[in-house]
Amino acid sequence: MLDEKMKLEEYFKEEIQRVSDIQISGIEREIEQIRKKTIASLEQSAQTEAGMLRETELREMQSEHAIALSRLHEDTNRKLMAKRKELNEAVFDEVKQRMLAYCESEAYKTMLLDKLDKLAEHAQEHAVLHMAKKDERYLKMLCERYGHGCVGEVDASISIGGFLLACEDSGIVIDETFDTAIEEQRSWFYTNSGLFIK
């Protein structure tokens, strides 16, 4: 009977061990599934968070790039506009120097006389001939050439050359100054030079 009791006890131990092993195995599988689900959930959450972080950083980088590009574009435009102005000024400074040199030639005196002769064909009484201070030496000669009581005046607004004839009685002003011609050409050149900033 003792032998039987020991067998029975051994049987129960084995049965308990077998059932325990089955339950432990089931619990371990369940734990492994929970662990895998948790890891997958954490990985998905981390990927989502990383994706959102990446998107945020990408948007910030794009915004910073757009701002930097805009600043660079503005700076480039500013430099190009300054260069355009510098080129325009250089062109017109050269023109002014050439015109001033021309004003010292005999051809300049001839040109003044020719222009005044054409205006004298339709002479107005009491005309005033305005010229630059540097051309004062021509005033008396040109006024006598025009006739009809023409008087001469030095005009500080004329610096390069030419003349301005004002007929006060009729309200006619004829501007033959190089100063005005250059300013008109400056406006034309600025519009038509093709040195636009786009």
C-alpha positions in Angstrom: 0.0 0.0 0.0 2.9 2.3 0.7 4.1 1.6 -2.7 0.8 2.4 -4.2 0.7 5.6 -2.2 4.1 6.6 -3.5 3.0 5.9 -7.0 -0.1 7.9 -6.5 1.9 10.7 -5.0 4.3 10.5 -7.9 1.5 10.6 -10.3 0.0 13.7 -8.7 3.3 15.4 -8.7 3.8 14.7 -12.4 0.2 15.7 -13.1 0.6 18.9 -11.2 3.9 19.5 -12.9 2.4 18.8 -16.3 -0.6 21.1 -15.7 1.7 23.7 -14.2 4.0 23.5 -17.2 1.0 23.9 -19.6 -0.3 26.9 -17.6 3.2 28.4 -17.4 3.7 27.9 -21.1 0.3 29.5 -21.8 1.1 32.4 -19.5 4.6 32.8 -21.1 2.9 32.8 -24.6 0.4 35.4 -23.4 3.2 37.5 -21.9 5.2 37.2 -25.1 2.1 38.3 -27.1 1.6 41.2 -24.7 5.3 42.1 -24.9 5.2 42.0 -28.8 2.0 44.1 -28.9 3.5 46.6 -26.4 6.8 46.8 -28.4 4.8 47.1 -31.7 2.6 49.8 -30.1 5.7 51.6 -28.7 7.5 51.3 -32.1 4.4 52.7 -33.9 4.1 55.5 -31.4 7.8 56.3 -31.7 7.6 56.2 -35.5 4.5 58.4 -35.5 6.2 60.8 -33.1 9.4 60.7 -35.1 7.5 61.3 -38.3 5.7 64.3 -36.7 9.0 65.6 -35.4 10.6 65.1 -38.8 7.7 66.9 -40.5 7.9 69.7 -38.0 11.7 70.0 -38.5 11.2 69.8 -42.2 8.6 72.6 -42.2 10.9 74.7 -40.0 13.8 74.1 -42.3 11.7 75.0 -45.4 10.5 78.1 -43.6 14.1 79.1 -42.7 15.2 78.3 -46.2 12.4 80.5 -47.7 13.3 83.3 -45.3 17.0 83.0 -46.2 16.2 82.9 -49.9 14.0 85.9 -49.6 16.7 87.9 -47.8 19.3 86.8 -50.3 16.9 87.9 -53.1 16.3 91.3 -51.5 20.1 91.7 -50.9 20.9 90.8 -54.5 18.2 93.2 -55.8 19.6 96.0 -53.6 23.1 95.3 -54.9 21.8 95.1 -58.5 19.9 98.4 -58.1 23.0 100.1 -56.6 25.1 98.8 -59.5 22.4 99.9 -62.0 22.5 103.4 -60.5 26.3 103.4 -60.5 26.3 102.4 -64.2 23.7 105.0 -65.1 25.7 107.7 -63.2 28.9 106.6 -64.9 27.4 106.9 -68.3 25.9 110.3 -67.7 29.0 111.6 -65.9 31.0 110.6 -69.1 28.4 112.3 -71.3 28.5 115.4 -69.1 32.3 115.5 -69.3 32.2 115.2 -73.0 29.6 117.9 -73.3 31.7 120.2 -71.1 34.7 119.6 -73.3 32.5 120.3 -76.4 31.4 123.6 -74.8 35.0 124.7 -74.9 35.3 124.1 -78.7 34.7 126.5 -81.6 32.0 124.1 -82.8 30.0 124.9 -79.6 30.0 128.6 -80.5 28.9 127.8 -84.0 26.1 125.6 -82.7 24.8 128.3 -80.4 24.8 130.8 -83.3 23.0 128.4 -85.6 20.3 127.6 -83.1 19.8 131.3 -82.3 19.6 132.2 -86.0 16.8 129.7 -86.5 14.9 131.1 -83.5 15.5 134.7 -84.7 13.5 133.9 -87.8 10.4 134.0 -85.6 11.8 136.5 -83.1 9.8 137.7 -80.2 10.2 141.2 -78.6 11.8 141.6 -75.2 13.2 138.0 -75.0 15.6 137.1 -72.2 18.5 134.8 -73.1 19.7 132.6 -70.1 23.1 131.0 -70.1 25.5 129.3 -67.7 28.1 131.5 -65.8 30.9 129.8 -67.8 29.2 131.0 -71.1 28.8 134.6 -70.0 31.3 135.6 -72.7 28.8 134.7 -75.4 25.8 136.5 -73.9 26.3 140.0 -75.5 27.2 138.5 -78.9 24.1 136.2 -78.9 21.7 138.9 -77.7 22.9 141.3 -80.5 22.5 138.4 -83.0 18.9 137.7 -81.9 18.0 141.5 -81.8 14.5 142.7 -80.9 15.6 144.0 -77.5 17.0 140.7 -76.3 18.8 140.8 -73.0 21.1 138.3 -71.5 21.1 136.8 -67.9 23.5 134.4 -66.2 21.4 131.5 -64.9 22.7 129.3 -62.0 20.4 126.4 -63.0 22.4 126.0 -66.2 25.7 124.3 -65.5 26.7 122.4 -68.6 25.8 124.6 -71.5 23.3 125.7 -74.2 20.8 128.4 -73.6 17.2 129.1 -72.6 15.2 131.8 -74.4 12.2 133.2 -72.5 9.8 135.5 -74.3 7.8 136.9 -71.4 5.3 138.9 -73.6 4.1 135.7 -75.4 4.8 133.2 -72.6 7.1 131.2 -74.8 10.1 129.4 -73.3 12.6 127.6 -75.6 15.0 125.3 -73.7 18.1 124.5 -75.6 20.2 123.7 -72.5 22.4 120.6 -72.4 21.3 120.2 -68.7 17.7 119.6 -69.7 18.7 117.4 -72.7 20.8 115.2 -70.4 18.0 114.9 -67.8 15.5 113.9 -70.6 18.0 111.4 -71.9 18.6 110.1 -68.3 14.8 109.3 -68.0 14.7 107.7 -71.4 17.9 105.7 -70.7 16.6 104.5 -67.3 13.4 103.3 -69.0 15.0 101.8 -72.1 18.4 100.6 -71.1 17.3 97.1 -70.3 19.0 97.2 -66.9 15.8 96.1 -65.1 15.8 94.1 -61.9 13.3 91.2 -62.1 
